[in-house]
Amino acid sequence: MYLQWDWLCLGVLIIGSVTAETENKETLDSSVEVEDFDKQSQEADVDGDKSSLEVVYRTPKPTGEVYFTETFDGVLAGWVLSKTKKEDTDENISKYDGKWEVEELKENTVAGDRGLVLKSVAKHHAISTMLTKEFVFDDKPLIVQYIQITPLGKFCVSSRQFQRYEVNFQDGIDCGGAYIKLLSSSNDLNLEYFFDKTPYTIMFGPDKCGEDYKLHFIFRHKNPKTGEYDEKHAKRPEVDLKKFYLDKKTHLYTLVLKPDDTFEILIDQLVVSKGSLLEDMVPPVNPHKEIDDPSDKKPDDWDERPKIPDPNAVKPDDWDEDEPSKIEDPDAVKPEGWLDDEPQYVPDPNAEKPKDWDEEMDGEWEAPQIPNPKCEAAPGCGLWVRPMKNNPNYKGKWKAPLIDNPNYQGIWSPRKIPNPDYFEDSHPFKMTAVSAIGLELWSMTSDIYFDNFIICSEKEVADRWAADGWGLKKLVAGANEPGMFSQLVTAAEDHPWLWVLYILTLALPVGLGVLFCWPTKKTDEDIDFKKPDVSKPIMKGELDQEGEELDDDEIELEEEKGNEDTAEDVSSAEDEGEEENDIADTSQEEGDKSNKSSSEDEVKEANEDAGYGDSPLKSVRKRRVRKD
């Protein structure tokens, strides 16, 4: 048994050793991957006296063709603040006078890395800039990418057109947006007059107000028949967006539009929504072929009632509609001790009129009412009223039962006619070209951080840009996060019951380890139990000597006992003597067999010489010999 537990404990130690070695190897591999991930743009160096990860920051550089990039690491050049006002808004708040600053992140700062920060609260903000070159929706994808708060990400358009940018809601977000607009190309585009009505082709990014969490993707579609523009909204992502708005971390937002009329929306390079421009937009790009005839009206005699009251039903003669639903309980009795003359509430005797009480202004002062203390020990106070109960005779208003309507014609709907405005756009990807990017926002939250915009058409370009910017920020933020122990302690401070869970979790493996792996001490009883009891032959002289040691008083006491008093003791002594004889015989057989016969004869002869025979004293004498 002990050997089995020893092997078990040894196996546990071996498994633990292998696991630890595997974890060390995985940690080493992870470190190598991090180093290889961004070898060209960062050098990780952990300072023993500092908790943050120090890196060498380098401004990201595009590795291929791009239509626009912005890192905000230098002077804010090319960006134009709007000088106009918002239409249909109160004059006091209609002006686009919200402040913008270029500064570093509040937390997880990377020296040299800066972003565009929305600074004002409850104000309209508008800022824009021209793209490096116009993007035309032809045969290349569009990728838009940026970082948001949680820092605003990079904006990039790639070979499936990518739009990517970083956003960070550094103080969380209460009500506000962090979306961007790709402004439509036109000859009269003036960025100083950029406002909410400025034509745009695509709007993309997060938005929140209250508990409504959104991730917009809207494009303006031109009706080929009328030339008018309609906004087409992508369906809401099925993932929970709440965490991206409240964790105060930097997130990377990416929009990918492909020439095959499909789209993808990614957060932190994970797809959260995708679909078709033809099938997954609201309202749909192409209108229905048929519509309801606006001139068609429901006939006056059209019967839409599936059930009607039975015209042949008659109210029963015994149906009394005047019976009340509740009546007094005649069997109720006023409880004993009810205080009829005591009110339920009395003025507070300890209340005092305030010193500043002005009876002319405030009226006559009255002490506040408190529950009557005399009613606390009584079943009730005041006027006793019989309780109400359901009236067994109540039936209510009589109504005829319903039957199937023989004239039912179904739910009326107008007839369909061909839609005069119908058209079919089989390739909605071909949108209006874009030549500028802008942020036109209202927010109740300040310090929304935007960074690393890129618009391109190649996925590899967008991914490399994300690695050099967002990947570096993520690495620094991860290194600065508290360890698991600190997180557990912080969680327990908010929820003290977690301490019980922690203690039980630690005590269970420790207790099992002690139970199964701690060596068990072998007692003397276990050792004696395993040793054979080898008895030596008893000689006649020893028996004679033992007999002489007994006092004469003991012998006389044993012989003088009556049959009634000693019958039970004699029987018990004889049984014990027989058991001990059997044990002695077995031990003697394992000993020297040559002395067995002579020893038994000597014992028998000694007993006969002593005159004991088979008396109870014989068994007592044998027990004494065994004991010595």
HELIX and SHEET records of a PDB file:
HELIX    1   1 TYR A    2  PHE A   37  1                                  36    
HELIX    2   2 LEU A  191  TYR A  193  5                                   3    
HELIX    3   3 LYS A  242  LEU A  246  1                                   5    
HELIX    4   4 GLU A  359  ASP A  362  1                                   4    
HELIX    5   5 PRO A  373  CYS A  375  5                                   3    
HELIX    6   6 LYS A  459  ASP A  468  1                                  10    
HELIX    7   7 TRP A  470  ASN A  480  1                                  11    
HELIX    8   8 MET A  484  ASP A  494  1                                  11    
HELIX    9   9 LEU A  498  CYS A  517  1                                  20    
HELIX   10  10 ASP A  524  LYS A  530  1                                   7    
HELIX   11  11 LYS A  540  GLU A  549  1                                  10    
HELIX   12  12 ASP A  552  GLU A  560  1                                   9    
HELIX   13  13 ASN A  563  GLU A  590  1                                  28    
HELIX   14  14 LYS A  593  ASN A  595  5                                   3    
HELIX   15  15 LYS A  596  ALA A  610  1                                  15    
HELIX   16  16 PRO A  616  LYS A  627  1                                  12    
SHEET    1   A 2 ASP A  45  VAL A  46  0                                        
SHEET    2   A 2 LEU A  53  GLU A  54 -1                                        
SHEET    1   B 7 VAL A  66  GLU A  70  0                                        
SHEET    2   B 7 PHE A 453  CYS A 456 -1                                        
SHEET    3   B 7 PHE A 162  PHE A 169 -1                                        
SHEET    4   B 7 LEU A 142  GLN A 148  1                                        
SHEET    5   B 7 HIS A 251  LYS A 258 -1                                        
SHEET    6   B 7 THR A 262  ILE A 267 -1                                        
SHEET    7   B 7 LEU A 270  SER A 276 -1                                        
SHEET    1   C 4 VAL A  66  GLU A  70  0                                        
SHEET    2   C 4 PHE A 453  CYS A 456 -1                                        
SHEET    3   C 4 PHE A 162  PHE A 169 -1                                        
SHEET    4   C 4 LEU A 152  GLY A 153 -1                                        
SHEET    1   D 6 VAL A  66  GLU A  70  0                                        
SHEET    2   D 6 PHE A 453  CYS A 456 -1                                        
SHEET    3   D 6 PHE A 162  PHE A 169 -1                                        
SHEET    4   D 6 ILE A 448  PHE A 450 -1                                        
SHEET    5   D 6 GLY A 115  LEU A 118 -1                                        
SHEET    6   D 6 TRP A 100  GLU A 103 -1                                        
SHEET    1   E 6 VAL A  80  LEU A  81  0                                        
SHEET    2   E 6 LYS A 123  PHE A 135 -1                                        
SHEET    3   E 6 VAL A 434  SER A 443 -1                                        
SHEET    4   E 6 ILE A 180  SER A 184 -1                                        
SHEET    5   E 6 TYR A 200  CYS A 209 -1                                        
SHEET    6   E 6 CYS A 175  GLY A 177 -1                                        
SHEET    1   F 8 VAL A  80  LEU A  81  0                                        
SHEET    2   F 8 LYS A 123  PHE A 135 -1                                        
SHEET    3   F 8 VAL A 434  SER A 443 -1                                        
SHEET    4   F 8 ILE A 180  SER A 184 -1                                        
SHEET    5   F 8 TYR A 200  CYS A 209 -1                                        
SHEET    6   F 8 ASP A 212  LYS A 222 -1                                        
SHEET    7   F 8 TYR A 229  ALA A 234 -1                                        
SHEET    8   F 8 MET A 281  VAL A 282 -1                                        
SHEET    1   G 2 GLU A 290  ASP A 292  0                                        
SHEET    2   G 2 LYS A 416  PRO A 418 -1                                        
SHEET    1   H 2 LYS A 307  PRO A 309  0                                        
SHEET    2   H 2 LEU A 402  ASP A 404 -1                                        
SHEET    1   I 2 LYS A 326  GLU A 328  0                                        
SHEET    2   I 2 MET A 388  ASN A 390 -1                                        
SHEET    1   J 2 TYR A 345  PRO A 347  0                                        
SHEET    2   J 2 GLN A 369  PRO A 371 -1                                        
END                                                                             
